[in-house]
Amino acid sequence: MSRFISCLLVGLVLPAVTFAQTGKAVFLDWQFKEGEKFWVDTQTRVEQGQKVGNLQGANIVVMRTITSYVVKKVTESNYVELEAKIESTRYENNQTQDSQKMSTLFAMLQGATLKITMNPERQVQKLEGYADWLVKLGAQIPASEVDRLRVLVPEADIRNAASEGFGFLPGKEVTLNEQWKKKCELNLAPAGLLNYNVSYKYVGNDKGKEKIVIDCKENGKFTMSPGMSAPGTQSEFTLESRIGTIWFNNQTGKLDHAEHTYQTLGQILMPATPQSAAAVLRVSNKIQVKQTLTMKPPAK
């Protein structure tokens, strides 16, 4: 969003700076108006390292997704209904077999339209459209690919992503350097799920935007997904780090932009087969995400 240099804006921004410096409370809150439309431009870089014995390789995927949101309804009790549509997906990869598979998977998201209902805490209460999206894909790709997509991008992932994307604010007034936590679930399919708490801290006003930093120090709790790997496979993953910064425009009640970096480490014990000996696959993931919210379509 553009920041206009004017006496009026400076007059609006200065009190927020004063609040941050004096320790007075600031209430950060999303604002939605029926009929309004906004766009979120997400740029993601995924680096996955794999090592078995002395053999190692890397899969790299860089993608850009533009998603539009239309506010369909805001109730008196502050429930919000949004219609989200993935307008475009673009990607590049380093041409390994796995990176090409990941790119193909992400490309299938284009055109998906979902209806999201959020409670006043901006947690997703209802998600509609996921099954319809899979049905449409079923007319274009083999059923086995649809089943694979359902496993790797389950409906729960979309619900969790929306809840985290809109529900990161504390829901109460905060003062300078005050911290709060939110639960997060990271899907590492097909290996399992990694649950952890995200730590947020409000660090004051930065050029008219309220600045929130993320610094997660816990390793999280990993749970294997039964039936998703070969029999006898054992997996264990930890969160190595998650850091980030969010700039929130409290005057418009919208995210301005954000940057996140996730890093996970894990190992997968693969049992012996008639064709091969048992082996340990070590996997590292680094995911960098940059997001910008605009009230006009971003340039593609």
Residue pairs with C-beta under 8 A, 6 or more apart in sequence:
1 249
1 252
1 254
1 256
1 293
1 294
1 295
3 9
3 207
3 208
9 208
12 208
12 251
13 205
13 208
16 26
16 205
16 208
16 210
16 250
17 204
17 205
18 24
19 25
19 26
19 205
20 26
20 176
20 204
20 205
21 176
21 204
23 175
23 176
24 175
25 173
25 174
25 175
26 173
26 174
26 175
26 202
26 210
26 250
27 172
27 173
27 174
28 169
28 170
28 174
28 202
28 210
28 212
28 248
28 250
29 169
29 250
29 253
30 122
30 166
30 169
30 253
30 254
31 252
31 253
31 254
32 71
32 74
32 80
32 82
32 253
33 71
33 74
34 71
34 72
34 73
34 74
35 70
35 71
36 70
36 71
36 295
37 68
37 69
37 70
37 71
37 295
38 68
38 69
38 254
38 293
38 294
38 295
39 66
39 67
39 68
39 69
39 87
39 293
39 294
39 295
39 296
39 297
39 298
40 66
40 67
40 69
40 165
40 255
40 291
40 292
40 293
41 64
41 65
41 66
41 291
41 292
41 293
41 294
41 298
42 64
42 65
42 66
42 67
42 289
42 290
42 291
43 62
43 63
43 64
43 289
43 290
43 291
44 61
44 62
44 63
44 64
44 65
44 287
44 288
44 289
44 290
45 60
45 61
45 62
45 287
45 288
46 59
46 60
46 61
46 62
46 63
46 102
46 285
46 286
46 287
47 58
47 59
47 60
47 285
47 286
47 287
48 58
48 59
48 60
48 98
48 99
48 283
48 284
48 285
48 286
49 56
49 57
49 58
49 282
49 283
49 284
49 285
50 56
50 57
50 58
50 59
50 98
50 281
50 282
50 283
51 57
51 281
51 282
52 279
52 280
52 281
52 282
53 279
57 96
58 94
58 96
59 93
59 94
59 96
59 98
59 99
59 102
60 93
60 94
60 99
61 91
61 92
61 93
61 94
61 99
61 102
61 103
61 106
62 91
62 92
62 93
63 89
63 90
63 91
63 92
63 103
63 106
64 88
64 89
64 90
64 91
65 86
65 88
65 89
65 90
65 106
65 109
66 86
66 87
66 88
66 297
66 298
66 300
67 84
67 85
67 86
67 87
68 84
68 85
68 87
68 297
69 82
69 83
69 84
70 82
70 83
71 80
71 81
71 82
72 81
72 82
72 83
72 115
73 79
73 80
73 81
74 80
74 81
77 120
78 120
79 117
79 118
79 119
79 120
79 125
80 117
80 118
80 122
81 115
81 116
81 117
81 118
82 115
82 116
82 117
82 118
83 113
83 114
83 115
83 116
84 113
84 114
84 115
84 116
84 162
85 111
85 112
85 113
85 114
86 109
86 110
86 111
86 112
86 113
87 110
87 297
88 110
88 300
89 106
89 107
89 109
89 110
90 300
91 103
91 106
91 107
92 103
93 99
93 100
93 102
93 103
105 149
105 152
105 153
108 137
108 141
108 149
109 153
111 136
112 129
112 133
113 129
113 133
114 127
114 128
114 129
114 130
114 133
114 158
115 126
115 127
115 128
115 129
116 124
116 126
116 127
116 162
117 124
117 125
117 126
117 127
118 124
118 125
118 162
118 163
118 166
118 167
119 125
121 167
121 171
122 163
122 166
122 167
122 169
123 163
123 167
124 159
124 162
124 163
127 155
127 158
127 159
127 162
130 155
130 158
134 146
134 149
134 150
137 145
137 146
137 149
138 146
151 189
151 190
151 228
152 189
152 190
154 187
154 189
156 185
156 187
157 187
160 184
160 185
160 187
164 182
164 184
164 198
167 182
168 182
168 198
168 200
168 212
168 246
169 248
170 178
170 180
170 200
170 202
174 180
174 202
175 202
176 202
176 203
176 204
177 201
177 202
177 203
178 201
178 202
179 199
179 200
179 201
179 202
180 199
180 200
181 197
181 198
181 199
181 200
182 197
182 198
182 200
183 195
183 196
183 197
183 198
184 195
184 196
184 197
184 198
185 193
185 194
185 195
186 193
186 194
186 195
186 196
186 220
186 239
186 262
186 264
187 193
188 194
188 222
188 237
188 264
188 266
188 285
189 225
189 228
190 225
190 228
190 229
191 224
191 225
191 228
191 229
191 235
191 237
191 266
191 268
192 222
192 223
192 224
192 225
192 228
192 235
192 237
193 222
193 223
193 225
194 220
194 221
194 222
194 223
194 237
194 238
194 239
194 264
195 220
195 221
195 222
195 223
196 216
196 218
196 219
196 220
196 221
196 239
196 242
197 216
197 218
198 214
198 216
198 242
199 214
199 215
199 216
199 217
200 212
200 213
200 214
200 246
201 212
201 213
201 214
201 215
202 210
202 211
202 212
203 211
203 212
203 213
204 210
204 211
205 211
206 247
208 249
208 251
209 247
209 248
209 249
209 250
209 256
210 247
210 248
210 249
210 250
211 245
211 246
211 247
211 248
212 245
212 246
212 247
212 248
213 243
213 244
213 245
213 246
214 242
214 243
214 244
214 245
214 246
214 260
215 242
215 243
216 239
216 241
216 242
216 243
217 241
218 239
219 238
219 239
219 240
220 238
220 239
222 235
222 236
222 237
222 238
222 266
224 234
224 235
229 235
229 268
230 270
230 271
231 271
232 271
233 268
233 269
233 270
233 271
234 268
234 269
235 266
235 267
235 268
235 269
236 266
236 267
237 264
237 265
237 266
237 283
238 264
238 265
238 266
239 262
239 263
239 264
240 263
240 264
240 265
240 284
241 261
241 262
241 263
242 260
242 261
242 262
242 263
243 260
243 261
244 258
244 259
244 260
244 261
245 258
245 259
246 255
246 258
247 255
247 256
247 257
247 258
248 254
248 255
248 256
249 255
249 256
254 293
254 295
255 291
255 293
256 292
256 293
257 290
257 291
257 292
257 293
258 289
258 290
258 291
259 288
259 289
259 290
259 291
260 287
260 288
260 289
261 286
261 287
261 288
261 289
262 285
262 286
262 287
262 289
263 284
263 285
263 286
263 287
264 284
264 285
265 282
265 283
265 284
265 285
266 282
266 283
266 284
266 285
267 280
267 281
267 282
267 283
268 280
268 281
268 283
269 278
269 279
269 280
270 278
270 279
270 280
270 281
271 278
272 278
292 298
